[in-house]
């Protein structure tokens, strides 16, 4: 009988995000019956157990009983509502809680602890994401939502993906033309092109993307190019960057050959390292510069205080100037007379 393959040679399961989160924020004065009514309309016969005001408050099950409870005098119970919605066999526990400045509806999927069935966890996450999107779309027409999203909390191995404004690490986002124009200006069309679908909601849009990309490798394959494109289009200082954590699956981006970035020189007195490039930098090249700047030393242990990238022209430097500024890296272009111009 052939022995089973040892665990060491079994392919590792694709990492999942630490969490997936549906979040809707409404004005703090939004009456709880309005929130409950939206949940009843969205859940219908799929509405299960509910609780008003926490463990000490009213409890029950089903849409009719909740509607009756919400029609009564809520008094001290109007700050909290917990409702279980079961759609297509997926349990979506929604908690609505009133805070100092807003009323927040939240529903979250958390990655199981280490040792859980990886295939089962991935299937559960995929089902949760699909049904959370359906629930969000059903809730929004009945709620005075100021913010609505389905977002990811990434695994460390996905930290290399930049998080540009509005898009962030989101599968769904409620926005409008004014917000997009205010952030991206002439690049507004590029922002909208980064999403798979757009639904109209009384002057606003519910944008969605990558709803079948649950694992981190699938998510990265679906959105990384757009994330970098938007990071370069966004104003400097608006994109969130994190240091990359190398893994087998993200080598496609992080360990790709540096096609454009070339080492030029090192100034020992200034602890300055200079590179030259002739085209827009790739994500792997940007993250390698980020790591050099963050470590504060090169591969030989010599101190690095300044990392500088020089482009053939000011116009070419402008393409990457924003993301380099985000990473604390000096960006220069050669002027008409050959002098270096800070961009």
Secondary structure as UniProt FT lines:
FT   HELIX           7..9
FT   STRAND          19..27
FT   TURN            28..29
FT   HELIX           32..43
FT   HELIX           44..46
FT   STRAND          47..52
FT   TURN            55..56
FT   STRAND          58..61
FT   HELIX           63..71
FT   HELIX           75..77
FT   TURN            78..79
FT   STRAND          80..87
FT   TURN            88..89
FT   STRAND          90..98
FT   STRAND          102..110
FT   TURN            114..115
FT   HELIX           118..140
FT   TURN            141..142
FT   STRAND          145..153
FT   HELIX           156..158
FT   TURN            159..160
FT   TURN            165..169
FT   STRAND          170..175
FT   HELIX           177..184
FT   HELIX           185..187
FT   HELIX           188..193
FT   STRAND          197..201
FT   TURN            202..203
FT   STRAND          204..208
FT   TURN            211..212
FT   HELIX           216..233
FT   TURN            236..237
FT   TURN            248..250
FT   HELIX           251..254
FT   STRAND          261..267
FT   TURN            268..271
FT   STRAND          272..277
FT   HELIX           283..295
FT   TURN            299..300
FT   STRAND          306..311
FT   HELIX           314..326
FT   TURN            327..328
FT   STRAND          330..334
FT   TURN            336..337
FT   STRAND          340..342
//
